[in-house]
Amino acid sequence: CTVVGLVNSKDESVASPASMLNATVVDRSGNDHVRGSVYVPNNDVIGILPYAGQTELVNTAALDGKRVSSSLSVRGVRPKGTVETLTSGTTCSSSDSPNLKVTSACTTAYLDGT
């Protein structure tokens, strides 16, 4: 058979016809069928958990000018409960940017005394 479209449970297209490939639908008994359904579950990240390498940062940078930093790790939770480190597609910002700064790639939180 030829797959001519994939839709989710809301009947929304999830793949374009240009990216479709020929496929054979085989049931669990090994029988080929001309028609069949392909269900693709949503596996988007549903929760984000940021972790800092240190639980507290003391702003000694204001006294000695030396930057104080902590590594950051961003974890994502998927619908089936799996947790993985997110290494791309994340951006970070600080709600207290005059004091606590973060790298835009979410790898480090730091205090620089400014």
Backbone as numpy.savetxt, mean C-alpha at the origin, in Angstrom:
# Nx Ny Nz CAx CAy CAz Cx Cy Cz
-11.91 -20.34 -24.82 -12.75 -19.17 -24.82 -11.86 -17.93 -24.82
-12.41 -16.81 -25.11 -11.69 -15.54 -25.08 -12.34 -14.66 -24.03
-11.52 -14.14 -23.13 -12.04 -13.23 -22.11 -12.25 -11.88 -22.77
-13.46 -11.38 -22.72 -13.76 -10.10 -23.36 -13.97 -8.98 -22.35
-13.94 -9.30 -21.07 -14.08 -8.27 -20.06 -14.10 -8.87 -18.67
-13.64 -8.10 -17.71 -13.71 -8.50 -16.31 -14.44 -7.41 -15.55
-15.40 -7.81 -14.73 -16.14 -6.85 -13.92 -16.13 -7.30 -12.48
-16.23 -6.34 -11.56 -16.30 -6.69 -10.15 -17.75 -6.98 -9.76
-18.00 -7.21 -8.46 -19.34 -7.56 -8.01 -20.35 -6.44 -8.19
-19.87 -5.22 -8.45 -20.75 -4.07 -8.69 -20.94 -3.81 -10.18
-20.48 -4.77 -11.00 -20.56 -4.69 -12.45 -19.74 -3.54 -13.03
-18.63 -3.19 -12.34 -17.71 -2.16 -12.82 -16.53 -2.84 -13.50
-16.12 -2.33 -14.63 -15.01 -2.93 -15.36 -13.72 -2.81 -14.55
-12.95 -3.90 -14.46 -11.68 -3.90 -13.73 -10.49 -4.15 -14.65
-10.73 -4.37 -15.92 -9.64 -4.57 -16.87 -10.14 -4.19 -18.26
-9.25 -3.61 -19.03 -9.65 -3.19 -20.37 -9.51 -4.34 -21.36
-10.31 -4.33 -22.42 -10.22 -5.40 -23.41 -8.83 -5.50 -24.03
-8.11 -4.40 -24.12 -6.77 -4.42 -24.71 -5.80 -5.27 -23.90
-6.08 -5.45 -22.61 -5.17 -6.22 -21.77 -5.64 -7.66 -21.58
-6.71 -8.05 -22.28 -7.25 -9.38 -22.12 -6.41 -10.41 -22.88
-6.40 -11.62 -22.36 -5.71 -12.73 -22.99 -6.69 -13.87 -23.20
-6.37 -14.76 -24.13 -7.20 -15.95 -24.30 -7.11 -16.80 -23.05
-8.21 -17.42 -22.68 -8.22 -18.25 -21.48 -9.14 -19.44 -21.68
-8.84 -20.51 -21.01 -9.71 -21.68 -20.97 -10.19 -21.83 -19.54
-11.51 -21.94 -19.37 -12.09 -22.11 -18.05 -12.22 -23.61 -17.80
-11.59 -24.08 -16.74 -11.62 -25.50 -16.40 -12.21 -25.63 -15.00
-13.23 -26.48 -14.86 -13.82 -26.66 -13.52 -12.95 -27.59 -12.69
-13.33 -27.80 -11.44 -12.49 -28.60 -10.54 -12.41 -30.07 -10.95
-13.28 -30.52 -11.85 -13.22 -31.89 -12.35 -12.32 -32.00 -13.58
-11.82 -30.86 -14.05 -10.96 -30.86 -15.22 -11.69 -30.73 -16.54
-12.97 -30.40 -16.50 -13.76 -30.25 -17.73 -13.63 -28.83 -18.27
-13.39 -28.74 -19.60 -13.33 -27.43 -20.25 -14.76 -26.92 -20.49
-14.92 -25.63 -20.34 -16.21 -25.01 -20.61 -15.99 -23.81 -21.51
-16.97 -23.50 -22.32 -16.88 -22.34 -23.20 -17.13 -21.06 -22.41
-18.03 -21.11 -21.45 -18.34 -19.92 -20.66 -17.99 -20.16 -19.20
-17.62 -19.10 -18.54 -17.30 -19.20 -17.13 -17.17 -17.82 -16.52
-16.90 -17.76 -15.26 -16.75 -16.49 -14.55 -15.40 -16.45 -13.86
-14.81 -15.29 -13.87 -13.55 -15.08 -13.15 -13.84 -14.02 -12.10
-13.61 -14.36 -10.86 -13.84 -13.42 -9.78 -12.49 -12.97 -9.22
-12.29 -11.67 -9.21 -11.05 -11.09 -8.70 -11.39 -10.31 -7.44
-10.96 -10.80 -6.28 -11.30 -10.09 -5.04 -10.50 -8.79 -4.91
-11.09 -7.83 -4.22 -10.41 -6.57 -3.94 -9.28 -6.85 -2.95
-8.08 -6.47 -3.30 -6.94 -6.69 -2.41 -6.23 -5.38 -2.09
-6.97 -4.27 -2.15 -6.40 -2.97 -1.84 -6.06 -2.88 -0.36
-5.11 -2.02 -0.05 -4.77 -1.77 1.35 -5.96 -1.09 2.02
-6.39 -1.62 3.17 -7.55 -1.06 3.87 -7.15 -0.34 5.17
-5.90 -0.47 5.54 -5.42 0.21 6.74 -3.93 0.46 6.64
-3.48 1.57 7.22 -2.06 1.92 7.19 -1.59 2.11 8.62
-0.46 1.47 8.93 0.11 1.53 10.27 1.55 2.04 10.19
1.80 3.29 10.61 3.18 3.78 10.62 3.86 3.43 11.95
5.12 3.04 11.87 5.90 2.71 13.07 7.18 3.52 13.06
7.55 4.05 14.23 8.82 4.75 14.38 9.80 3.84 15.09
11.08 3.95 14.72 12.11 3.16 15.36 12.30 3.49 16.82
12.01 4.73 17.19 12.08 5.17 18.58 10.71 5.71 18.98
10.32 5.48 20.22 9.01 5.96 20.66 9.03 7.43 21.06
10.20 7.95 21.42 10.31 9.36 21.80 11.54 9.97 21.16
11.40 11.22 20.74 12.53 12.00 20.25 12.64 13.25 21.12
13.83 13.52 21.63 14.06 14.72 22.44 14.77 15.72 21.54
14.23 16.91 21.45 14.74 17.92 20.54 16.02 18.58 21.07
17.09 17.82 21.13 18.38 18.39 21.53 19.01 19.16 20.37
18.45 19.02 19.19 18.96 19.75 18.02 18.88 21.26 18.23
17.90 21.69 19.01 17.78 23.13 19.31 18.95 23.62 20.15
19.60 22.71 20.89 20.73 23.08 21.75 22.08 22.93 21.06
22.27 21.81 20.37 23.60 21.55 19.80 23.66 21.56 18.27
22.51 21.75 17.61 22.49 21.82 16.16 22.58 20.49 15.46
22.65 19.38 16.21 22.73 18.05 15.61 21.34 17.47 15.42
21.09 17.03 14.23 19.78 16.48 13.88 19.50 15.21 14.70
18.27 15.10 15.21 17.80 13.92 15.94 16.78 13.23 15.03
16.98 11.93 14.77 16.08 11.26 13.83 15.71 9.86 14.29
14.66 9.35 13.68 14.20 7.98 13.92 13.73 7.41 12.60
14.05 6.15 12.36 13.57 5.50 11.14 12.06 5.30 11.22
11.42 5.29 10.08 9.98 5.03 9.98 9.74 3.81 9.12
8.71 3.07 9.43 8.27 1.95 8.63 6.77 2.08 8.47
6.29 1.93 7.25 4.86 2.03 6.98 4.36 0.65 6.58
3.40 0.14 7.32 2.82 -1.18 7.07 1.39 -1.02 6.56
1.00 -1.89 5.65 -0.35 -1.88 5.10 -1.08 -3.16 5.45
-2.37 -3.05 5.72 -3.21 -4.21 6.04 -4.14 -4.46 4.85
-4.17 -5.70 4.41 -5.03 -6.11 3.29 -6.33 -6.72 3.82
-7.37 -6.84 2.99 -8.67 -7.34 3.45 -8.64 -8.69 4.18
-7.74 -9.58 3.81 -7.70 -10.89 4.47 -6.85 -10.88 5.72
-6.39 -9.70 6.14 -5.63 -9.58 7.38 -4.12 -9.65 7.21
-3.64 -9.82 6.00 -2.20 -9.85 5.80 -1.62 -8.45 5.98
-0.43 -8.40 6.54 0.25 -7.13 6.79 1.58 -7.16 6.05
1.89 -6.07 5.35 3.14 -6.00 4.60 3.71 -4.60 4.67
5.02 -4.51 4.50 5.68 -3.22 4.46 5.40 -2.56 3.13
4.97 -1.30 3.17 4.70 -0.55 1.95 5.97 0.22 1.59
6.52 -0.07 0.43 7.77 0.56 0.03 7.59 1.56 -1.10
6.44 1.58 -1.72 6.19 2.55 -2.79 4.75 3.03 -2.68
4.51 4.18 -3.26 3.16 4.73 -3.26 2.74 5.40 -1.97
3.68 5.61 -1.05 3.36 6.30 0.20 4.03 7.66 0.22
3.35 8.63 0.79 3.93 9.94 1.04 3.58 10.33 2.46
4.46 11.08 3.09 4.24 11.47 4.48 4.37 12.96 4.66
3.71 13.46 5.67 3.86 14.87 6.08 3.61 14.92 7.58
4.05 16.00 8.19 3.89 16.18 9.63 2.82 17.21 9.91
1.99 16.94 10.91 0.98 17.94 11.30 1.62 19.02 12.17
2.88 18.82 12.57 3.63 19.81 13.37 4.96 20.10 12.66
4.87 20.46 11.37 6.06 20.59 10.54 7.10 21.61 11.00
6.74 22.65 11.77 7.81 23.52 12.26 8.75 22.78 13.22
8.27 21.76 13.89 9.09 21.04 14.87 9.49 19.66 14.39
8.52 18.84 14.08 8.78 17.47 13.65 8.66 17.39 12.14
9.72 16.94 11.50 9.71 16.82 10.04 9.82 15.35 9.66
9.29 15.02 8.49 9.39 13.67 7.97 9.83 13.74 6.51
10.57 12.73 6.08 10.92 12.67 4.67 9.68 12.30 3.87
9.60 12.84 2.67 8.38 12.61 1.87 8.19 11.14 1.53
9.28 10.35 1.51 9.17 8.92 1.21 8.86 8.09 2.44
8.61 8.73 3.58 8.20 8.04 4.83 9.29 7.14 5.41
10.54 7.49 5.25 11.61 6.65 5.79 12.19 7.17 7.10
12.03 8.48 7.37 12.66 9.06 8.55 11.81 10.22 9.10
11.73 10.27 10.44 11.17 11.43 11.14 12.36 12.10 11.84
12.39 13.43 11.84 13.55 14.08 12.43 13.23 15.46 13.02
14.09 15.88 13.92 14.07 17.21 14.52 15.41 17.84 14.15
15.37 19.06 13.61 16.62 19.69 13.22 16.92 20.99 13.97
16.09 21.29 14.97 16.34 22.46 15.79 15.82 23.76 15.23
15.19 23.73 14.07 14.67 24.98 13.50 13.22 25.17 13.87
